[in-house]
């Protein structure tokens, strides 16, 4: 699975959009981009995933560049409860193992 | 989304004893379950992958005789930390998926403290 690079930390004002970048320049054609987040002392929570088209769900939007070498997770109206570590993971979606390899992620601090 | 539970949520044990942690998929049958370990201020580290009815596959560096994994049914996997020592104190998290699903669902984690 391709490696990802994320900034270690980011701040965001409550109510504003949080834009979390992820670089995955070695991504393969059959690899998806997944985003999970982990609120302190809890298990990770699935947010969204995508292959090449932009995706949106009730939690967030995922913007993937045309060359697929990077992506941005957007939380449109961040709240204090969105403070968490956000992980960008690249892997084959329904591969046999299905295992997720976590990097260091981005710690997002939403401030009032 | 699908729900995964873990029991206990936290446990304190004495050095040298064994501890069993349960992971259950509550509303789906998981073909594969994963076990992770997380030390303070660090990321999750995958320990092993288990498929129902077969032996677990351990990641490099994880002692299979120390961390016993049993996946006896499609809804239950257990992790037993044998002869626990203080350095085994950590946050243990399981996850589950169904072959063909895009998502993988995580349990709330179990905090193990070995004294």
Interface residues (C-beta under 8 A of the other chain):
Chain A: X32 X36 X38 X41 X42 X43 X44 X45 X46 X49 X87 X93 X94 X96 X97 X98 X99 X100 X101 X102 X103 X104 X105
Chain B: X1 X4 X6 X32 X34 X36 X43 X44 X45 X46 X49 X91 X93 X95 X97 X99 X100 X101 X102 X103 X104 X105 X106 X107 X108 X109 X111
